[in-house]
Amino acid sequence: MKTKDIIRNGLWDQNVVLAQILGMCPTMALTSTATNGLGMGLATTAVLVVSNMAVSSVRGVVTEQVRIPVFIAIIATIVTLVDLGLNAWMHDLYKVLGLYIALIVANCAILGRAEAFACKNGVLASGADGLFMGLGFTAALTSIGVVREIIGSGTLFSQASLLLGPHFAFLETRVLPGYGGTLMMILPPGGFLTLGLLLAVRKRIEMRRDASKACGVATQPSHCAA
């Protein structure tokens, strides 16, 4: 597979959240703020990259019968390392995300990429697939977090310094001064509403793109006008 296809699949065509509708637990539970979405997305990206490369590197020595248990053991080991690393170096953020970091093991997107791509392709291609699948996942979670945080509390990237360090405290913005907030957007129903909105936007973009392609191959100009 070409690199541009890997990038396009990860960011758009096979986006974990917006196209495959996978990883719904962190999508609903951890996108009440943009910072939480970004932190969970980056942690998942790290696991995707390393697990894809590890699975690809052992694919020649693992038999068909035991591949799933081996893949799960690899993913669980990497998630444990990420969990311990966050606890050691980003403890404040760990207190927010800690419970859900361990649940990355159960994120079907991780095992899905190992099974669908990494066990059939080389190490570098598998690493690239994990990177762009993770970035697409991160972009989706952060976008949902942005919408929910602004409508839910009137802020944007609150506590960003916990994730990115004190030099990024300038990202912490009150977008709507004096705004009382909307509790529902911070709760899980807000996640469902925002995800539905983004899915509708993506569908609209896909329809417009398909219509443009149809016009491009039409032999009669009147087809485009119709």
C-alpha atoms as an extended CHARMM CRD file, in Angstrom:
* protein
*
       226  EXT
         1         1  MET       CA              0.0000000000        0.0000000000        0.0000000000  PROA      1               0.0000000000
         2         2  LYS       CA              1.2520000000        3.4650000000       -0.8950000000  PROA      2               0.0000000000
         3         3  THR       CA              2.1000000000        5.9340000000        1.8800000000  PROA      3               0.0000000000
         4         4  LYS       CA             -0.4970000000        8.4450000000        0.6920000000  PROA      4               0.0000000000
         5         5  ASP       CA             -3.1730000000        5.7400000000        0.9170000000  PROA      5               0.0000000000
         6         6  ILE       CA             -2.1000000000        4.9130000000        4.4830000000  PROA      6               0.0000000000
         7         7  ILE       CA             -2.3190000000        8.5900000000        5.4140000000  PROA      7               0.0000000000
         8         8  ARG       CA             -5.6970000000        9.0560000000        3.7530000000  PROA      8               0.0000000000
         9         9  ASN       CA             -7.1380000000        5.9000000000        5.3310000000  PROA      9               0.0000000000
        10        10  GLY       CA             -5.9890000000        6.8570000000        8.8240000000  PROA      10              0.0000000000
        11        11  LEU       CA             -7.1050000000       10.4570000000        8.7630000000  PROA      11              0.0000000000
        12        12  TRP       CA            -10.3100000000       10.1770000000        6.7580000000  PROA      12              0.0000000000
        13        13  ASP       CA            -11.4460000000        7.1320000000        4.7430000000  PROA      13              0.0000000000
        14        14  GLN       CA            -11.0820000000        4.6190000000        7.6260000000  PROA      14              0.0000000000
        15        15  ASN       CA            -11.0370000000        7.0670000000       10.5370000000  PROA      15              0.0000000000
        16        16  VAL       CA            -11.4630000000        4.9990000000       13.7080000000  PROA      16              0.0000000000
        17        17  VAL       CA            -14.2700000000        7.1510000000       15.1370000000  PROA      17              0.0000000000
        18        18  LEU       CA            -15.9040000000        8.8840000000       12.1670000000  PROA      18              0.0000000000
        19        19  ALA       CA            -15.7900000000        6.0410000000        9.6210000000  PROA      19              0.0000000000
        20        20  GLN       CA            -15.4320000000        2.7600000000       11.5340000000  PROA      20              0.0000000000
        21        21  ILE       CA            -17.3530000000        3.8810000000       14.6760000000  PROA      21              0.0000000000
        22        22  LEU       CA            -14.8600000000        2.0840000000       16.9390000000  PROA      22              0.0000000000
        23        23  GLY       CA            -13.4460000000        3.0710000000       20.3360000000  PROA      23              0.0000000000
        24        24  MET       CA            -16.7560000000        4.4560000000       21.5770000000  PROA      24              0.0000000000
        25        25  CYS       CA            -15.9270000000        4.1060000000       25.3090000000  PROA      25              0.0000000000
        26        26  PRO       CA            -13.1480000000        6.7540000000       25.3200000000  PROA      26              0.0000000000
        27        27  THR       CA            -15.0510000000        8.7830000000       22.7300000000  PROA      27              0.0000000000
        28        28  MET       CA            -18.0250000000        9.1660000000       25.0410000000  PROA      28              0.0000000000
        29        29  ALA       CA            -16.2760000000        9.1770000000       28.4090000000  PROA      29              0.0000000000
        30        30  LEU       CA            -13.1560000000       11.2760000000       27.8260000000  PROA      30              0.0000000000
        31        31  THR       CA            -14.1360000000       14.0860000000       25.4850000000  PROA      31              0.0000000000
        32        32  SER       CA            -15.7580000000       16.4100000000       27.9990000000  PROA      32              0.0000000000
        33        33  THR       CA            -12.7630000000       18.7060000000       27.3870000000  PROA      33              0.0000000000
        34        34  ALA       CA            -10.4220000000       19.1280000000       24.4270000000  PROA      34              0.0000000000
        35        35  THR       CA             -7.4190000000       18.4420000000       26.6700000000  PROA      35              0.0000000000
        36        36  ASN       CA             -8.7980000000       15.0630000000       27.7630000000  PROA      36              0.0000000000
        37        37  GLY       CA             -9.5260000000       14.1120000000       24.1540000000  PROA      37              0.0000000000
        38        38  LEU       CA             -6.0480000000       15.1350000000       23.0330000000  PROA      38              0.0000000000
        39        39  GLY       CA             -4.3640000000       13.2550000000       25.9050000000  PROA      39              0.0000000000
        40        40  MET       CA             -6.3160000000       10.0420000000       25.2970000000  PROA      40              0.0000000000
        41        41  GLY       CA             -5.7180000000       10.3050000000       21.5640000000  PROA      41              0.0000000000
        42        42  LEU       CA             -1.9490000000       10.7070000000       21.9540000000  PROA      42              0.0000000000
        43        43  ALA       CA             -1.7420000000        7.7940000000       24.4120000000  PROA      43              0.0000000000
        44        44  THR       CA             -3.7040000000        5.5870000000       21.9940000000  PROA      44              0.0000000000
        45        45  THR       CA             -1.4940000000        6.7210000000       19.0970000000  PROA      45              0.0000000000
        46        46  ALA       CA              1.6300000000        5.6490000000       20.9960000000  PROA      46              0.0000000000
        47        47  VAL       CA              0.0990000000        2.2190000000       21.6470000000  PROA      47              0.0000000000
        48        48  LEU       CA             -1.0320000000        1.8470000000       18.0230000000  PROA      48              0.0000000000
        49        49  VAL       CA              2.4030000000        2.6690000000       16.5810000000  PROA      49              0.0000000000
        50        50  VAL       CA              4.4000000000        0.3980000000       18.8960000000  PROA      50              0.0000000000
        51        51  SER       CA              1.8950000000       -2.4850000000       18.8480000000  PROA      51              0.0000000000
        52        52  ASN       CA              1.6080000000       -2.4180000000       15.0470000000  PROA      52              0.0000000000
        53        53  MET       CA              5.3980000000       -2.5210000000       14.6700000000  PROA      53              0.0000000000
        54        54  ALA       CA              5.7490000000       -5.2750000000       17.2870000000  PROA      54              0.0000000000
        55        55  VAL       CA              3.0270000000       -7.4140000000       15.6900000000  PROA      55              0.0000000000
        56        56  SER       CA              4.5590000000       -6.9240000000       12.2380000000  PROA      56              0.0000000000
        57        57  SER       CA              8.0110000000       -7.9280000000       13.4880000000  PROA      57              0.0000000000
        58        58  VAL       CA              6.7690000000      -11.2690000000       14.9500000000  PROA      58              0.0000000000
        59        59  ARG       CA              4.2540000000      -12.1620000000       12.2240000000  PROA      59              0.0000000000
        60        60  GLY       CA              6.6760000000      -14.6220000000       10.6450000000  PROA      60              0.0000000000
        61        61  VAL       CA              7.1360000000      -16.6890000000       13.8310000000  PROA      61              0.0000000000
        62        62  VAL       CA              3.5990000000      -16.6710000000       15.2790000000  PROA      62              0.0000000000
        63        63  THR       CA              1.3210000000      -19.4340000000       14.0730000000  PROA      63              0.0000000000
        64        64  GLU       CA             -2.1980000000      -18.8070000000       12.8520000000  PROA      64              0.0000000000
        65        65  GLN       CA             -3.7380000000      -20.6740000000       15.8020000000  PROA      65              0.0000000000
        66        66  VAL       CA             -2.2020000000      -18.5100000000       18.5490000000  PROA      66              0.0000000000
        67        67  ARG       CA             -1.9160000000      -15.1390000000       16.8230000000  PROA      67              0.0000000000
        68        68  ILE       CA             -4.8220000000      -13.4570000000       18.6740000000  PROA      68              0.0000000000
        69        69  PRO       CA             -3.5630000000      -14.2970000000       22.2210000000  PROA      69              0.0000000000
        70        70  VAL       CA             -0.0590000000      -13.1930000000       21.2040000000  PROA      70              0.0000000000
        71        71  PHE       CA             -1.3620000000       -9.9060000000       19.7710000000  PROA      71              0.0000000000
        72        72  ILE       CA             -3.3730000000       -9.2330000000       22.9380000000  PROA      72              0.0000000000
        73        73  ALA       CA             -0.3310000000       -9.9720000000       25.1240000000  PROA      73              0.0000000000
        74        74  ILE       CA              1.7720000000       -7.5180000000       23.0830000000  PROA      74              0.0000000000
        75        75  ILE       CA             -0.9120000000       -4.8020000000       23.2700000000  PROA      75              0.0000000000
        76        76  ALA       CA             -1.4430000000       -5.3220000000       27.0160000000  PROA      76              0.0000000000
        77        77  THR       CA              2.2990000000       -5.0060000000       27.6600000000  PROA      77              0.0000000000
        78        78  ILE       CA              2.5450000000       -1.7530000000       25.7270000000  PROA      78              0.0000000000
        79        79  VAL       CA             -0.5580000000       -0.2920000000       27.4000000000  PROA      79              0.0000000000
        80        80  THR       CA              0.9260000000       -1.1390000000       30.8130000000  PROA      80              0.0000000000
        81        81  LEU       CA              4.1330000000        0.7270000000       29.9130000000  PROA      81              0.0000000000
        82        82  VAL       CA              2.1470000000        3.7790000000       28.7550000000  PROA      82              0.0000000000
        83        83  ASP       CA              0.0530000000        3.6300000000       31.9360000000  PROA      83              0.0000000000
        84        84  LEU       CA              3.1560000000        3.5380000000       34.1420000000  PROA      84              0.0000000000
        85        85  GLY       CA              4.8160000000        6.3100000000       32.1170000000  PROA      85              0.0000000000
        86        86  LEU       CA              1.8430000000        8.6400000000       32.4920000000  PROA      86              0.0000000000
        87        87  ASN       CA              1.6900000000        7.8920000000       36.2210000000  PROA      87              0.0000000000
        88        88  ALA       CA              5.3840000000        8.7060000000       36.5960000000  PROA      88              0.0000000000
        89        89  TRP       CA              5.7620000000       11.8140000000       34.3940000000  PROA      89              0.0000000000
        90        90  MET       CA              2.2410000000       13.2610000000       33.9900000000  PROA      90              0.0000000000
        91        91  HSD       CA              0.6380000000       12.3390000000       37.2780000000  PROA      91              0.0000000000
        92        92  ASP       CA             -1.9720000000       15.1230000000       37.2810000000  PROA      92              0.0000000000
        93        93  LEU       CA             -3.2220000000       14.0440000000       33.8720000000  PROA      93              0.0000000000
        94        94  TYR       CA             -2.9740000000       10.4110000000       34.9540000000  PROA      94              0.0000000000
        95        95  LYS       CA             -5.4390000000       11.1260000000       37.7510000000  PROA      95              0.0000000000
        96        96  VAL       CA             -7.9500000000       12.1710000000       35.0720000000  PROA      96              0.0000000000
        97        97  LEU       CA             -7.2240000000        9.5450000000       32.4050000000  PROA      97              0.0000000000
        98        98  GLY       CA             -5.7620000000        6.7370000000       34.5140000000  PROA      98              0.0000000000
        99        99  LEU       CA             -8.8210000000        4.4770000000       34.6320000000  PROA      99              0.0000000000
       100       100  TYR       CA             -9.3240000000        4.6930000000       30.8830000000  PROA      100             0.0000000000
       101       101  ILE       CA             -5.6670000000        4.2440000000       29.8810000000  PROA      101             0.0000000000
       102       102  ALA       CA             -5.8560000000        0.6120000000       31.0110000000  PROA      102             0.0000000000
       103       103  LEU       CA             -8.9830000000        0.1780000000       28.8950000000  PROA      103             0.0000000000
       104       104  ILE       CA             -6.9640000000        0.8940000000       25.7230000000  PROA      104             0.0000000000
       105       105  VAL       CA             -6.2880000000       -2.8660000000       25.8340000000  PROA      105             0.0000000000
       106       106  ALA       CA             -9.9830000000       -3.4100000000       25.1080000000  PROA      106             0.0000000000
       107       107  ASN       CA            -10.1180000000       -0.7870000000       22.3470000000  PROA      107             0.0000000000
       108       108  CYS       CA            -11.0920000000       -2.8630000000       19.3380000000  PROA      108             0.0000000000
       109       109  ALA       CA             -9.3080000000       -0.4140000000       17.0350000000  PROA      109             0.0000000000
       110       110  ILE       CA             -5.9120000000       -1.5380000000       18.3890000000  PROA      110             0.0000000000
       111       111  LEU       CA             -6.4710000000       -5.2740000000       17.8330000000  PROA      111             0.0000000000
       112       112  GLY       CA             -8.3000000000       -4.4880000000       14.6050000000  PROA      112             0.0000000000
       113       113  ARG       CA             -5.2700000000       -2.7530000000       13.0630000000  PROA      113             0.0000000000
       114       114  ALA       CA             -2.9710000000       -5.5640000000       14.2400000000  PROA      114             0.0000000000
       115       115  GLU       CA             -5.2230000000       -8.1360000000       12.5790000000  PROA      115             0.0000000000
       116       116  ALA       CA             -6.1660000000       -6.1690000000        9.4530000000  PROA      116             0.0000000000
       117       117  PHE       CA             -2.8520000000       -4.5000000000        8.6270000000  PROA      117             0.0000000000
       118       118  ALA       CA              0.1920000000       -5.1920000000       10.8280000000  PROA      118             0.0000000000
       119       119  CYS       CA              0.1540000000       -8.9910000000       10.4840000000  PROA      119             0.0000000000
       120       120  LYS       CA              0.1580000000       -8.6480000000        6.6860000000  PROA      120             0.0000000000
       121       121  ASN       CA              2.6480000000       -5.8100000000        6.1070000000  PROA      121             0.0000000000
       122       122  GLY       CA              6.2060000000       -4.7330000000        6.9120000000  PROA      122             0.0000000000
       123       123  VAL       CA              7.3660000000       -2.9860000000       10.0790000000  PROA      123             0.0000000000
       124       124  LEU       CA              7.6980000000        0.5390000000        8.6310000000  PROA      124             0.0000000000
       125       125  ALA       CA              4.3560000000        0.4220000000        6.8150000000  PROA      125             0.0000000000
       126       126  SER       CA              2.6960000000       -0.9310000000        9.9730000000  PROA      126             0.0000000000
       127       127  GLY       CA              4.2370000000        1.8500000000       12.0550000000  PROA      127             0.0000000000
       128       128  ALA       CA              2.9480000000        4.4430000000        9.5720000000  PROA      128             0.0000000000
       129       129  ASP       CA             -0.5080000000        2.8520000000        9.6600000000  PROA      129             0.0000000000
       130       130  GLY       CA             -0.5370000000        3.0130000000       13.4580000000  PROA      130             0.0000000000
       131       131  LEU       CA              0.6650000000        6.6200000000       13.4390000000  PROA      131             0.0000000000
       132       132  PHE       CA             -1.9710000000        7.9500000000       11.0510000000  PROA      132             0.0000000000
       133       133  MET       CA             -4.7740000000        5.8090000000       12.4730000000  PROA      133             0.0000000000
       134       134  GLY       CA             -3.8250000000        7.2370000000       15.8760000000  PROA      134             0.0000000000
       135       135  LEU       CA             -3.6730000000       10.8060000000       14.5850000000  PROA      135             0.0000000000
       136       136  GLY       CA             -7.0920000000       10.3860000000       12.9770000000  PROA      136             0.0000000000
       137       137  PHE       CA             -8.4130000000        9.0500000000       16.3000000000  PROA      137             0.0000000000
       138       138  THR       CA             -6.7800000000       11.9640000000       18.1500000000  PROA      138             0.0000000000
       139       139  ALA       CA             -8.2530000000       14.5330000000       15.7560000000  PROA      139             0.0000000000
       140       140  ALA       CA            -11.7390000000       13.0650000000       16.1750000000  PROA      140             0.0000000000
       141       141  LEU       CA            -11.5480000000       12.9810000000       20.0000000000  PROA      141             0.0000000000
       142       142  THR       CA            -10.1000000000       16.4960000000       20.1810000000  PROA      142             0.0000000000
       143       143  SER       CA            -12.7610000000       17.8730000000       17.8090000000  PROA      143             0.0000000000
       144       144  ILE       CA            -15.5380000000       16.3440000000       19.8880000000  PROA      144             0.0000000000
       145       145  GLY       CA            -13.8640000000       17.7110000000       23.0380000000  PROA      145             0.0000000000
       146       146  VAL       CA            -13.6530000000       21.2110000000       21.5540000000  PROA      146             0.0000000000
       147       147  VAL       CA            -17.3830000000       21.3120000000       20.7760000000  PROA      147             0.0000000000
       148       148  ARG       CA            -18.4470000000       19.8090000000       24.1170000000  PROA      148             0.0000000000
       149       149  GLU       CA            -16.1300000000       22.0090000000       26.1830000000  PROA      149             0.0000000000
       150       150  ILE       CA            -17.1160000000       25.2820000000       24.5310000000  PROA      150             0.0000000000
       151       151  ILE       CA            -20.8580000000       24.5930000000       24.7710000000  PROA      151             0.0000000000
       152       152  GLY       CA            -20.6170000000       22.7620000000       28.0960000000  PROA      152             0.0000000000
       153       153  SER       CA            -18.4600000000       25.1760000000       30.0700000000  PROA      153             0.0000000000
       154       154  GLY       CA            -17.4230000000       28.0560000000       27.8020000000  PROA      154             0.0000000000
       155       155  THR       CA            -13.7160000000       27.2060000000       27.9980000000  PROA      155             0.0000000000
       156       156  LEU       CA            -11.1990000000       25.6550000000       25.5970000000  PROA      156             0.0000000000
       157       157  PHE       CA             -8.2340000000       23.4040000000       26.3950000000  PROA      157             0.0000000000
       158       158  SER       CA             -8.6740000000       23.8220000000       30.1500000000  PROA      158             0.0000000000
       159       159  GLN       CA             -5.7580000000       22.2940000000       32.0920000000  PROA      159             0.0000000000
       160       160  ALA       CA             -3.7090000000       21.9710000000       28.8880000000  PROA      160             0.0000000000
       161       161  SER       CA             -0.5960000000       22.6380000000       30.9530000000  PROA      161             0.0000000000
       162       162  LEU       CA             -1.1210000000       19.2740000000       32.6980000000  PROA      162             0.0000000000
       163       163  LEU       CA             -0.7020000000       17.5080000000       29.3600000000  PROA      163             0.0000000000
       164       164  LEU       CA              1.7200000000       19.6940000000       27.4260000000  PROA      164             0.0000000000
       165       165  GLY       CA              3.6450000000       21.4230000000       30.2040000000  PROA      165             0.0000000000
       166       166  PRO       CA              3.4810000000       24.9060000000       31.7520000000  PROA      166             0.0000000000
       167       167  HSD       CA              4.6710000000       26.5810000000       28.5230000000  PROA      167             0.0000000000
       168       168  PHE       CA              1.3350000000       25.6670000000       26.8940000000  PROA      168             0.0000000000
       169       169  ALA       CA             -0.7980000000       27.3140000000       29.5750000000  PROA      169             0.0000000000
       170       170  PHE       CA             -1.6440000000       30.0230000000       27.0100000000  PROA      170             0.0000000000
       171       171  LEU       CA             -3.9400000000       27.4990000000       25.2870000000  PROA      171             0.0000000000
       172       172  GLU       CA             -6.2500000000       27.5600000000       28.2990000000  PROA      172             0.0000000000
       173       173  THR       CA             -8.8850000000       30.0190000000       27.1290000000  PROA      173             0.0000000000
       174       174  ARG       CA            -12.2920000000       31.1610000000       28.3260000000  PROA      174             0.0000000000
       175       175  VAL       CA            -14.1370000000       31.4620000000       25.0410000000  PROA      175             0.0000000000
       176       176  LEU       CA            -17.4430000000       32.6360000000       26.5090000000  PROA      176             0.0000000000
       177       177  PRO       CA            -16.8180000000       34.9200000000       29.5480000000  PROA      177             0.0000000000
       178       178  GLY       CA            -19.6810000000       34.8650000000       32.0300000000  PROA      178             0.0000000000
       179       179  TYR       CA            -21.2620000000       31.8010000000       30.3890000000  PROA      179             0.0000000000
       180       180  GLY       CA            -22.9350000000       29.5010000000       32.9100000000  PROA      180             0.0000000000
       181       181  GLY       CA            -22.4280000000       26.3270000000       30.8800000000  PROA      181             0.0000000000
       182       182  THR       CA            -24.7000000000       23.5260000000       29.7100000000  PROA      182             0.0000000000
       183       183  LEU       CA            -24.4030000000       20.4680000000       31.9270000000  PROA      183             0.0000000000
       184       184  MET       CA            -25.7940000000       18.0290000000       29.3510000000  PROA      184             0.0000000000
       185       185  MET       CA            -22.8860000000       18.6450000000       26.9670000000  PROA      185             0.0000000000
       186       186  ILE       CA            -20.3760000000       17.5700000000       29.6160000000  PROA      186             0.0000000000
       187       187  LEU       CA            -22.3240000000       14.4030000000       30.3670000000  PROA      187             0.0000000000
       188       188  PRO       CA            -22.3970000000       11.3580000000       27.9920000000  PROA      188             0.0000000000
       189       189  PRO       CA            -25.5190000000       12.5930000000       26.0900000000  PROA      189             0.0000000000
       190       190  GLY       CA            -23.4110000000       15.5380000000       24.9480000000  PROA      190             0.0000000000
       191       191  GLY       CA            -20.9090000000       13.0840000000       23.5060000000  PROA      191             0.0000000000
       192       192  PHE       CA            -23.5970000000       11.3070000000       21.5040000000  PROA      192             0.0000000000
       193       193  LEU       CA            -25.0290000000       14.5960000000       20.2070000000  PROA      193             0.0000000000
       194       194  THR       CA            -21.6150000000       15.9250000000       19.1630000000  PROA      194             0.0000000000
       195       195  LEU       CA            -20.5870000000       12.6360000000       17.5380000000  PROA      195             0.0000000000
       196       196  GLY       CA            -23.8510000000       12.5870000000       15.5950000000  PROA      196             0.0000000000
       197       197  LEU       CA            -23.1990000000       16.1470000000       14.4160000000  PROA      197             0.0000000000
       198       198  LEU       CA            -19.6840000000       15.3050000000       13.2140000000  PROA      198             0.0000000000
       199       199  LEU       CA            -20.9130000000       12.1430000000       11.4680000000  PROA      199             0.0000000000
       200       200  ALA       CA            -23.5180000000       14.2360000000        9.6490000000  PROA      200             0.0000000000
       201       201  VAL       CA            -20.8570000000       16.7690000000        8.6000000000  PROA      201             0.0000000000
       202       202  ARG       CA            -18.6130000000       13.9680000000        7.3400000000  PROA      202             0.0000000000
       203       203  LYS       CA            -21.4870000000       12.3870000000        5.4210000000  PROA      203             0.0000000000
       204       204  ARG       CA            -22.2990000000       15.7430000000        3.8280000000  PROA      204             0.0000000000
       205       205  ILE       CA            -18.6850000000       16.1920000000        2.7260000000  PROA      205             0.0000000000
       206       206  GLU       CA            -18.6210000000       12.6620000000        1.2740000000  PROA      206             0.0000000000
       207       207  MET       CA            -21.8340000000       13.2960000000       -0.6650000000  PROA      207             0.0000000000
       208       208  ARG       CA            -20.4820000000       16.5280000000       -2.1240000000  PROA      208             0.0000000000
       209       209  ARG       CA            -17.2470000000       14.7900000000       -3.0860000000  PROA      209             0.0000000000
       210       210  ASP       CA            -19.1170000000       11.9250000000       -4.7740000000  PROA      210             0.0000000000
       211       211  ALA       CA            -21.2750000000       14.4220000000       -6.6380000000  PROA      211             0.0000000000
       212       212  SER       CA            -18.1720000000       16.2600000000       -7.8720000000  PROA      212             0.0000000000
       213       213  LYS       CA            -16.6400000000       12.9970000000       -9.1000000000  PROA      213             0.0000000000
       214       214  ALA       CA            -19.8660000000       12.0810000000      -10.8850000000  PROA      214             0.0000000000
       215       215  CYS       CA            -19.8530000000       15.4570000000      -12.6220000000  PROA      215             0.0000000000
       216       216  GLY       CA            -16.2130000000       14.9700000000      -13.5750000000  PROA      216             0.0000000000
       217       217  VAL       CA            -16.9000000000       11.7070000000      -15.4210000000  PROA      217             0.0000000000
       218       218  ALA       CA            -20.2160000000       12.7390000000      -16.9260000000  PROA      218             0.0000000000
       219       219  THR       CA            -20.1590000000       13.0010000000      -20.6870000000  PROA      219             0.0000000000
       220       220  GLN       CA            -22.9860000000       15.5350000000      -20.8800000000  PROA      220             0.0000000000
       221       221  PRO       CA            -22.5800000000       18.9360000000      -19.1410000000  PROA      221             0.0000000000
       222       222  SER       CA            -26.3070000000       18.9240000000      -18.3800000000  PROA      222             0.0000000000
       223       223  HSD       CA            -25.7740000000       16.0260000000      -15.9330000000  PROA      223             0.0000000000
       224       224  CYS       CA            -23.8020000000       18.3390000000      -13.6380000000  PROA      224             0.0000000000
       225       225  ALA       CA            -26.4790000000       20.9670000000      -13.7310000000  PROA      225             0.0000000000
       226       226  ALA       CA            -29.0380000000       18.3550000000      -12.7120000000  PROA      226             0.0000000000
